[in-house]
Amino acid sequence: MEERKHTSSHYEMELQEIKNGLIYLGALTEKAIHLAMQSLAERNTEVANKVVVNDDEIDKLDTELEERCIRILALRQPTAIDLRFITTAIKITGHLERIGDMAVNIAEKAIQLNEEPKLKPYIDLPRMSAIVEEMVGKSLDSLINGNLEVAEKVRQLEQVVDDLNEQIFRELLTFMMEDSKSIHRALLIMHVSKNLERIADHAKGIADMVTYMITGENVRHLTKEIS
């Protein structure tokens, strides 16, 4: 990515603070995913409750970063790569905030599942979670380092997550058909899997925005929409 040269050191510091904020927000969301899945694997409701409580920090940082970006747009009137960075940062904070919401959803489902007998060993869900966490990390790495290859890797991993989600759905459907008593637990696990799949969608959305920032090419509508 082209190097920025600014006459104002304060302006440069403002841009760096936004970048640092994105890194920190990304770290918070990765941690939320990890803890939510840990609470499920270890049947630890206390950990799940931490995810719910800590989401306030993610929401607050999302708002602060968006306000900083808008302030720079209004006062600095950035152009070229700086303008794309600021507009991209606004979009990315939204993706990260929603990832935090998905982690909370997983934690809430874990709390319910922890109150009931375990339906089955969790095998594919941990694999899916590990890939999703990798996607979030790589999407932010691609932003910080301006690396299109890493952004493309994130897009490729999304299909792996989609396939695992479909596999989990089919397996749980079999459980429900064979034993009606398993329906409630199976549906909760399906919700966990679906939330992981949606997190992957948002990670890909970040990668798409990074591509836009670096190249100016909007690739979001070449693939499926992210709600």
C-alpha positions, 0 to 999 in steps of 0.5 A: 500500500502506498506510503502516506506523507503528511505535513501535520504530525498531529494528523498522522497521529490521529490516523495512527490512533484509529488504526490502533483502535481497530487493532484493539477492537479486533483483539476484543472481538477475537477474545469474545469468540474464544471465551464464548466457545470455551464456555461451551466446551468447558460447560462454564457459565461464568465464562459465558457471562463474562462475554455478555458483560464485556460486550459493553466495552466493544460497543463503547469502542465502536462508537468512539472510533466511528466518532473519531473517523467522522471528526477527521472527515469533517475537519481534515477533509482527507483525500485519496488513500487517507479518505479510503482508510477512514471510510473503510475504518467506519465500515470495519468498526461496524463489522467488529461490533456485530462480531461481538454481538455474535459472540454474545449470542453464542455465550447465551446459547452456551448458558442454556446448553450448560444447564442440560445434559450434553447432546454430543461431543463437540468436534466440528464446532471447535474446528469451525471456531478456530477457523473463524478466529483465524479469519478475524485475525487475518482480516485485521492483519490484511488491514494493518499491513495492506496485504491483499494476499491475506485478504484473499485467504480470508475469503477462501476460508469462508467457504470452509466455514460454510461447509462445516456449518452445513455439515453440523446442520445435517448431523443435528437434523439426524439427531432431532429425527431420531429423538424428539427429546434432543430437539431443543439442544440441537437447535441451540447448537445450530444457533451456535454454528450459525453465529460462527458462520455469520462471524465468518461473513463479517470477517470476509466483509472486512477483507473486502473493505481492505481490498477497497482501501488498497485498490479502490475496487469495490468487491462487496457486491461480487459476493453474497451480502452481509446482513 
